[in-house]
Amino acid sequence: MIPVQVAQGDSPVILGLPHTGTWLPRHIHAALNARGQLLADTDWHIEQLYDGLLPGVTTVRATFHRYVIDANRGPDDASLYPGQNTTGLVPLTDFDGEPIWDVSPTPDDIAARREQFHAPYHAALASEIARVRARHGVAVLYDCHSIRSHIPFLFPGTLPDFNIGTNSGASCAPAIEAAVHEVAAATGRPCVLNGRFKGGWTTRHYGQPGTGVHAIQMELAQSTHLTHEAPPFAYDPDKSRELRVTLGAILTKLAALAAELKA
């Protein structure tokens, strides 16, 4: 299995898809317990949700599951949210804090997965960012995510529909942040900027506005596009229809802004 799929386009916008993959090597699948084998923490159907919304967009998608290794965590496994519950580079628990392994990965396992999966994904993403920036003078990385709206282990209450992360404004130009927030908030749906999710390692690592690379993360509540936030995690076309209009408007706005953001 190729660990990363790339579809090159001529837009200044790149979609990162680190958590939609569901493939696991056979031996890793066998090491998971029954709870882990549910793959409940997948960003379900996000690739379908964004498909076709922006002509010419480049996509970089991890095919492996985040339980193999999390492509949105740093290779050093430093916590993105110190002092808060979260999961690591190779998660030992699911988002509910429950163990997912019958046989836990060893340090050697993690090192091998970092080389075989994490590194190729980020090599591909870095390559596409460089290509797009060379073509346009700027690259806008939009990192696509979703999560269940009720996860007490990670956050209290109900998660807003739109959770926009820019590392507290450090990962992109103010115009990028403002445009995404404006379009999302105009729907009247619950929307927050740099709340519980401020952007993962991808956003924080690549987002360097001074060099012409702008990064922003969108974490959608899965209640916006799934029939139920439980197995089989089915895609709901009726719910998704209006959401796709909003997401398309966001991406179109980002593409238009790119011409104004050349380094």
DRENVO-410973 format. One record per residue (C-alpha): residue number from 1; chain; x negated, y negated, z. Coordinates in steps of 0.1 Angstrom, whole numbers, plus 2048, in hexadecimal, padded with zeros to 3 digits. Last residue first. Layout:
<sites>
<site num="NUM" cadena="A" xx="X" yy="Y" zz="Z"/>
...
</sites>
This chain:
<sites>
<site num="263" cadena="A" xx="7C9" yy="68F" zz="7FC"/>
<site num="262" cadena="A" xx="7E8" yy="690" zz="7E7"/>
<site num="261" cadena="A" xx="807" yy="68B" zz="7FC"/>
<site num="260" cadena="A" xx="81E" yy="678" zz="7E5"/>
<site num="259" cadena="A" xx="81F" yy="693" zz="7CA"/>
<site num="258" cadena="A" xx="826" yy="6AC" zz="7E6"/>
<site num="257" cadena="A" xx="846" yy="69B" zz="7F0"/>
<site num="256" cadena="A" xx="85A" yy="6A8" zz="7D2"/>
<site num="255" cadena="A" xx="84F" yy="6CC" zz="7DA"/>
<site num="254" cadena="A" xx="859" yy="6C7" zz="7FE"/>
<site num="253" cadena="A" xx="87B" yy="6BA" zz="7F5"/>
<site num="252" cadena="A" xx="882" yy="6D7" zz="7DE"/>
<site num="251" cadena="A" xx="878" yy="6EF" zz="7FA"/>
<site num="250" cadena="A" xx="88F" yy="6DE" zz="813"/>
<site num="249" cadena="A" xx="8AC" yy="6DD" zz="7FA"/>
<site num="248" cadena="A" xx="8A8" yy="702" zz="7F2"/>
<site num="247" cadena="A" xx="8A9" yy="70A" zz="818"/>
<site num="246" cadena="A" xx="8C9" yy="6F6" zz="81B"/>
<site num="245" cadena="A" xx="8DA" yy="707" zz="7FD"/>
<site num="244" cadena="A" xx="8CD" yy="729" zz="80A"/>
<site num="243" cadena="A" xx="8DE" yy="723" zz="82B"/>
<site num="242" cadena="A" xx="8FF" yy="71E" zz="81A"/>
<site num="241" cadena="A" xx="8FD" yy="73F" zz="808"/>
<site num="240" cadena="A" xx="8ED" yy="752" zz="825"/>
<site num="239" cadena="A" xx="90C" yy="756" zz="83A"/>
<site num="238" cadena="A" xx="91F" yy="764" zz="81D"/>
<site num="237" cadena="A" xx="903" yy="77A" zz="811"/>
<site num="236" cadena="A" xx="8FE" yy="78B" zz="834"/>
<site num="235" cadena="A" xx="8DE" yy="79F" zz="835"/>
<site num="234" cadena="A" xx="8E1" yy="7BD" zz="84B"/>
<site num="233" cadena="A" xx="8CB" yy="7C2" zz="86A"/>
<site num="232" cadena="A" xx="8D2" yy="7E7" zz="86C"/>
<site num="231" cadena="A" xx="8CF" yy="7E4" zz="889"/>
<site num="230" cadena="A" xx="8D5" yy="7C5" zz="89D"/>
<site num="229" cadena="A" xx="8D8" yy="79F" zz="897"/>
<site num="228" cadena="A" xx="8F9" yy="7A4" zz="886"/>
<site num="227" cadena="A" xx="905" yy="79A" zz="863"/>
<site num="226" cadena="A" xx="8E3" yy="789" zz="85D"/>
<site num="225" cadena="A" xx="8DE" yy="767" zz="84E"/>
<site num="224" cadena="A" xx="8E2" yy="74B" zz="868"/>
<site num="223" cadena="A" xx="8E3" yy="763" zz="886"/>
<site num="222" cadena="A" xx="8BE" yy="76A" zz="87D"/>
<site num="221" cadena="A" xx="8B4" yy="749" zz="88D"/>
<site num="220" cadena="A" xx="89D" yy="739" zz="874"/>
<site num="219" cadena="A" xx="878" yy="731" zz="87C"/>
<site num="218" cadena="A" xx="86B" yy="718" zz="862"/>
<site num="217" cadena="A" xx="846" yy="712" zz="864"/>
<site num="216" cadena="A" xx="834" yy="6F4" zz="855"/>
<site num="215" cadena="A" xx="812" yy="6F1" zz="844"/>
<site num="214" cadena="A" xx="802" yy="6D4" zz="831"/>
<site num="213" cadena="A" xx="7E1" yy="6D8" zz="81F"/>
<site num="212" cadena="A" xx="7D3" yy="6B8" zz="810"/>
<site num="211" cadena="A" xx="7B2" yy="6B8" zz="823"/>
<site num="210" cadena="A" xx="7BE" yy="69E" zz="83D"/>
<site num="209" cadena="A" xx="7DF" yy="6B1" zz="840"/>
<site num="208" cadena="A" xx="7CE" yy="6D0" zz="84F"/>
<site num="207" cadena="A" xx="7E9" yy="6EB" zz="854"/>
<site num="206" cadena="A" xx="7D6" yy="70B" zz="84D"/>
<site num="205" cadena="A" xx="7CF" yy="716" zz="870"/>
<site num="204" cadena="A" xx="7EC" yy="708" zz="883"/>
<site num="203" cadena="A" xx="806" yy="713" zz="86A"/>
<site num="202" cadena="A" xx="7F8" yy="736" zz="866"/>
<site num="201" cadena="A" xx="7F2" yy="739" zz="88C"/>
<site num="200" cadena="A" xx="816" yy="734" zz="893"/>
<site num="199" cadena="A" xx="82B" yy="715" zz="891"/>
<site num="198" cadena="A" xx="83A" yy="700" zz="8AE"/>
<site num="197" cadena="A" xx="855" yy="71A" zz="8B7"/>
<site num="196" cadena="A" xx="865" yy="713" zz="8D9"/>
<site num="195" cadena="A" xx="86C" yy="6EF" zz="8CE"/>
<site num="194" cadena="A" xx="856" yy="6DF" zz="8B4"/>
<site num="193" cadena="A" xx="874" yy="6D0" zz="8A1"/>
<site num="192" cadena="A" xx="897" yy="6DD" zz="8AA"/>
<site num="191" cadena="A" xx="8B6" yy="6E4" zz="896"/>
<site num="190" cadena="A" xx="8DA" yy="6EF" zz="89F"/>
<site num="189" cadena="A" xx="8EF" yy="6ED" zz="880"/>
<site num="188" cadena="A" xx="8FE" yy="6CB" zz="875"/>
<site num="187" cadena="A" xx="8F0" yy="6D1" zz="852"/>
<site num="186" cadena="A" xx="8DF" yy="6B0" zz="852"/>
<site num="185" cadena="A" xx="8C7" yy="6BD" zz="86D"/>
<site num="184" cadena="A" xx="8B7" yy="6D5" zz="854"/>
<site num="183" cadena="A" xx="8B2" yy="6BB" zz="839"/>
<site num="182" cadena="A" xx="8A4" yy="6A1" zz="852"/>
<site num="181" cadena="A" xx="88E" yy="6BA" zz="864"/>
<site num="180" cadena="A" xx="87E" yy="6C5" zz="843"/>
<site num="179" cadena="A" xx="879" yy="6A2" zz="837"/>
<site num="178" cadena="A" xx="86B" yy="695" zz="858"/>
<site num="177" cadena="A" xx="851" yy="6B0" zz="85C"/>
<site num="176" cadena="A" xx="845" yy="6AB" zz="838"/>
<site num="175" cadena="A" xx="845" yy="685" zz="83B"/>
<site num="174" cadena="A" xx="831" yy="687" zz="85B"/>
<site num="173" cadena="A" xx="815" yy="698" zz="849"/>
<site num="172" cadena="A" xx="80E" yy="6BC" zz="853"/>
<site num="171" cadena="A" xx="7FE" yy="6D3" zz="86D"/>
<site num="170" cadena="A" xx="7F9" yy="6BA" zz="88A"/>
<site num="169" cadena="A" xx="81E" yy="6B0" zz="88F"/>
<site num="168" cadena="A" xx="824" yy="6C4" zz="8AF"/>
<site num="167" cadena="A" xx="815" yy="6E3" zz="8A0"/>
<site num="166" cadena="A" xx="82C" yy="6DE" zz="882"/>
<site num="165" cadena="A" xx="849" yy="6F5" zz="88C"/>
<site num="164" cadena="A" xx="86D" yy="6F3" zz="881"/>
<site num="163" cadena="A" xx="887" yy="708" zz="892"/>
<site num="162" cadena="A" xx="8A8" yy="709" zz="87F"/>
<site num="161" cadena="A" xx="8C6" yy="71C" zz="88B"/>
<site num="160" cadena="A" xx="8BF" yy="713" zz="8AF"/>
<site num="159" cadena="A" xx="8B5" yy="72F" zz="8C7"/>
<site num="158" cadena="A" xx="8D0" yy="739" zz="8E1"/>
<site num="157" cadena="A" xx="8C9" yy="739" zz="906"/>
<site num="156" cadena="A" xx="8A6" yy="73E" zz="915"/>
<site num="155" cadena="A" xx="887" yy="746" zz="901"/>
<site num="154" cadena="A" xx="86F" yy="763" zz="8FB"/>
<site num="153" cadena="A" xx="87B" yy="77F" zz="913"/>
<site num="152" cadena="A" xx="89E" yy="771" zz="911"/>
<site num="151" cadena="A" xx="8A0" yy="779" zz="8EB"/>
<site num="150" cadena="A" xx="8C1" yy="76C" zz="8DD"/>
<site num="149" cadena="A" xx="8BF" yy="75C" zz="8BA"/>
<site num="148" cadena="A" xx="8AC" yy="779" zz="8AA"/>
<site num="147" cadena="A" xx="88E" yy="76D" zz="896"/>
<site num="146" cadena="A" xx="886" yy="75F" zz="874"/>
<site num="145" cadena="A" xx="867" yy="753" zz="862"/>
<site num="144" cadena="A" xx="85B" yy="742" zz="842"/>
<site num="143" cadena="A" xx="83B" yy="72E" zz="842"/>
<site num="142" cadena="A" xx="83C" yy="710" zz="82B"/>
<site num="141" cadena="A" xx="819" yy="708" zz="81E"/>
<site num="140" cadena="A" xx="818" yy="6E7" zz="80B"/>
<site num="139" cadena="A" xx="7F9" yy="6E4" zz="7F5"/>
<site num="138" cadena="A" xx="7E9" yy="6C3" zz="7E9"/>
<site num="137" cadena="A" xx="7D3" yy="6B8" zz="7CC"/>
<site num="136" cadena="A" xx="7EB" yy="6C9" zz="7B5"/>
<site num="135" cadena="A" xx="7D7" yy="6E3" zz="7A3"/>
<site num="134" cadena="A" xx="7BA" yy="6E6" zz="7BB"/>
<site num="133" cadena="A" xx="7D2" yy="6E5" zz="7D8"/>
<site num="132" cadena="A" xx="7E6" yy="702" zz="7C9"/>
<site num="131" cadena="A" xx="7C7" yy="717" zz="7C3"/>
<site num="130" cadena="A" xx="7B9" yy="710" zz="7E6"/>
<site num="129" cadena="A" xx="7DA" yy="719" zz="7F7"/>
<site num="128" cadena="A" xx="7DC" yy="738" zz="7E2"/>
<site num="127" cadena="A" xx="7BA" yy="744" zz="7EC"/>
<site num="126" cadena="A" xx="7C0" yy="73D" zz="811"/>
<site num="125" cadena="A" xx="7E0" yy="751" zz="80F"/>
<site num="124" cadena="A" xx="7CF" yy="76E" zz="7FD"/>
<site num="123" cadena="A" xx="7B2" yy="76E" zz="816"/>
<site num="122" cadena="A" xx="7CB" yy="76B" zz="832"/>
<site num="121" cadena="A" xx="7DE" yy="78B" zz="827"/>
<site num="120" cadena="A" xx="7BE" yy="79D" zz="821"/>
<site num="119" cadena="A" xx="7B0" yy="795" zz="843"/>
<site num="118" cadena="A" xx="7CF" yy="7A0" zz="857"/>
<site num="117" cadena="A" xx="7D3" yy="7C2" zz="845"/>
<site num="116" cadena="A" xx="7B4" yy="7D7" zz="842"/>
<site num="115" cadena="A" xx="79B" yy="7C3" zz="856"/>
<site num="114" cadena="A" xx="7B2" yy="7BA" zz="873"/>
<site num="113" cadena="A" xx="7C1" yy="7DC" zz="872"/>
<site num="112" cadena="A" xx="79E" yy="7EC" zz="877"/>
<site num="111" cadena="A" xx="797" yy="7D4" zz="894"/>
<site num="110" cadena="A" xx="7B8" yy="7DD" zz="8A4"/>
<site num="109" cadena="A" xx="7B2" yy="802" zz="8A1"/>
<site num="108" cadena="A" xx="78F" yy="7FE" zz="8B0"/>
<site num="107" cadena="A" xx="79E" yy="7EA" zz="8CE"/>
<site num="106" cadena="A" xx="7B6" yy="808" zz="8D3"/>
<site num="105" cadena="A" xx="7DA" yy="808" zz="8C8"/>
<site num="104" cadena="A" xx="7F3" yy="816" zz="8E1"/>
<site num="103" cadena="A" xx="800" yy="839" zz="8DC"/>
<site num="102" cadena="A" xx="826" yy="83C" zz="8E4"/>
<site num="101" cadena="A" xx="828" yy="817" zz="8DA"/>
<site num="100" cadena="A" xx="845" yy="7FD" zz="8DA"/>
<site num="99" cadena="A" xx="845" yy="7F2" zz="8FF"/>
<site num="98" cadena="A" xx="862" yy="7DB" zz="908"/>
<site num="97" cadena="A" xx="85D" yy="7B5" zz="90C"/>
<site num="96" cadena="A" xx="87D" yy="7AD" zz="8F9"/>
<site num="95" cadena="A" xx="868" yy="79F" zz="8DC"/>
<site num="94" cadena="A" xx="858" yy="7C2" zz="8D8"/>
<site num="93" cadena="A" xx="83B" yy="7CD" zz="8EC"/>
<site num="92" cadena="A" xx="817" yy="7D6" zz="8E6"/>
<site num="91" cadena="A" xx="814" yy="7BE" zz="8C8"/>
<site num="90" cadena="A" xx="7F5" yy="7BF" zz="8B3"/>
<site num="89" cadena="A" xx="7EA" yy="79B" zz="8B1"/>
<site num="88" cadena="A" xx="7FF" yy="793" zz="8D0"/>
<site num="87" cadena="A" xx="822" yy="78E" zz="8DB"/>
<site num="86" cadena="A" xx="831" yy="771" zz="8EF"/>
<site num="85" cadena="A" xx="83C" yy="768" zz="912"/>
<site num="84" cadena="A" xx="831" yy="745" zz="91B"/>
<site num="83" cadena="A" xx="812" yy="73A" zz="92F"/>
<site num="82" cadena="A" xx="7FE" yy="733" zz="910"/>
<site num="81" cadena="A" xx="813" yy="730" zz="8F0"/>
<site num="80" cadena="A" xx="7FE" yy="739" zz="8D2"/>
<site num="79" cadena="A" xx="7EA" yy="752" zz="8E6"/>
<site num="78" cadena="A" xx="7C7" yy="75A" zz="8D9"/>
<site num="77" cadena="A" xx="7C7" yy="77B" zz="8C6"/>
<site num="76" cadena="A" xx="7A4" yy="773" zz="8B7"/>
<site num="75" cadena="A" xx="7B1" yy="77C" zz="894"/>
<site num="74" cadena="A" xx="7CC" yy="760" zz="898"/>
<site num="73" cadena="A" xx="7F0" yy="76B" zz="898"/>
<site num="72" cadena="A" xx="808" yy="767" zz="87B"/>
<site num="71" cadena="A" xx="7FC" yy="786" zz="869"/>
<site num="70" cadena="A" xx="807" yy="79B" zz="886"/>
<site num="69" cadena="A" xx="7F7" yy="7BE" zz="884"/>
<site num="68" cadena="A" xx="806" yy="7E0" zz="87E"/>
<site num="67" cadena="A" xx="824" yy="7D5" zz="894"/>
<site num="66" cadena="A" xx="827" yy="7B7" zz="87D"/>
<site num="65" cadena="A" xx="832" yy="7CE" zz="861"/>
<site num="64" cadena="A" xx="81D" yy="7D1" zz="841"/>
<site num="63" cadena="A" xx="827" yy="7C2" zz="820"/>
<site num="62" cadena="A" xx="81A" yy="79F" zz="828"/>
<site num="61" cadena="A" xx="828" yy="786" zz="80F"/>
<site num="60" cadena="A" xx="817" yy="768" zz="7FE"/>
<site num="59" cadena="A" xx="82F" yy="755" zz="7E8"/>
<site num="58" cadena="A" xx="828" yy="73A" zz="7CF"/>
<site num="57" cadena="A" xx="846" yy="724" zz="7C4"/>
<site num="56" cadena="A" xx="84B" yy="71E" zz="79F"/>
<site num="55" cadena="A" xx="871" yy="718" zz="7A2"/>
<site num="54" cadena="A" xx="87D" yy="713" zz="7C5"/>
<site num="53" cadena="A" xx="89A" yy="726" zz="7D5"/>
<site num="52" cadena="A" xx="895" yy="746" zz="7C0"/>
<site num="51" cadena="A" xx="890" yy="75D" zz="7DE"/>
<site num="50" cadena="A" xx="891" yy="74B" zz="800"/>
<site num="49" cadena="A" xx="8AB" yy="761" zz="810"/>
<site num="48" cadena="A" xx="89F" yy="780" zz="800"/>
<site num="47" cadena="A" xx="87C" yy="77C" zz="80D"/>
<site num="46" cadena="A" xx="88B" yy="774" zz="82F"/>
<site num="45" cadena="A" xx="89E" yy="795" zz="82F"/>
<site num="44" cadena="A" xx="895" yy="79E" zz="853"/>
<site num="43" cadena="A" xx="878" yy="78D" zz="864"/>
<site num="42" cadena="A" xx="870" yy="7AE" zz="875"/>
<site num="41" cadena="A" xx="871" yy="7AF" zz="89B"/>
<site num="40" cadena="A" xx="889" yy="7CD" zz="89C"/>
<site num="39" cadena="A" xx="870" yy="7E5" zz="88B"/>
<site num="38" cadena="A" xx="887" yy="802" zz="898"/>
<site num="37" cadena="A" xx="867" yy="817" zz="89A"/>
<site num="36" cadena="A" xx="85C" yy="803" zz="8B8"/>
<site num="35" cadena="A" xx="87A" yy="80F" zz="8CC"/>
<site num="34" cadena="A" xx="875" yy="833" zz="8C3"/>
<site num="33" cadena="A" xx="850" yy="831" zz="8CD"/>
<site num="32" cadena="A" xx="835" yy="826" zz="8B5"/>
<site num="31" cadena="A" xx="817" yy="83D" zz="8AF"/>
<site num="30" cadena="A" xx="828" yy="850" zz="893"/>
<site num="29" cadena="A" xx="82D" yy="82F" zz="880"/>
<site num="28" cadena="A" xx="808" yy="827" zz="884"/>
<site num="27" cadena="A" xx="7FE" yy="849" zz="876"/>
<site num="26" cadena="A" xx="815" yy="845" zz="858"/>
<site num="25" cadena="A" xx="808" yy="823" zz="84E"/>
<site num="24" cadena="A" xx="823" yy="809" zz="854"/>
<site num="23" cadena="A" xx="838" yy="7F6" zz="83B"/>
<site num="22" cadena="A" xx="854" yy="7DE" zz="847"/>
<site num="21" cadena="A" xx="847" yy="7BD" zz="839"/>
<site num="20" cadena="A" xx="85B" yy="79E" zz="83F"/>
<site num="19" cadena="A" xx="843" yy="78F" zz="85A"/>
<site num="18" cadena="A" xx="828" yy="77C" zz="848"/>
<site num="17" cadena="A" xx="83C" yy="76B" zz="82D"/>
<site num="16" cadena="A" xx="82A" yy="74B" zz="824"/>
<site num="15" cadena="A" xx="83B" yy="736" zz="809"/>
<site num="14" cadena="A" xx="824" yy="71F" zz="7F5"/>
<site num="13" cadena="A" xx="82F" yy="6FD" zz="7E8"/>
<site num="12" cadena="A" xx="81B" yy="6E9" zz="7CE"/>
<site num="11" cadena="A" xx="82E" yy="6FB" zz="7B3"/>
<site num="10" cadena="A" xx="81C" yy="70D" zz="797"/>
<site num="9" cadena="A" xx="824" yy="730" zz="7A2"/>
<site num="8" cadena="A" xx="811" yy="74F" zz="7AD"/>
<site num="7" cadena="A" xx="823" yy="76D" zz="7BC"/>
<site num="6" cadena="A" xx="80C" yy="77E" zz="7D6"/>
<site num="5" cadena="A" xx="813" yy="79F" zz="7E7"/>
<site num="4" cadena="A" xx="7FD" yy="7A8" zz="805"/>
<site num="3" cadena="A" xx="7F3" yy="7C8" zz="817"/>
<site num="2" cadena="A" xx="7F3" yy="7DE" zz="7F6"/>
<site num="1" cadena="A" xx="800" yy="800" zz="800"/>
</sites>
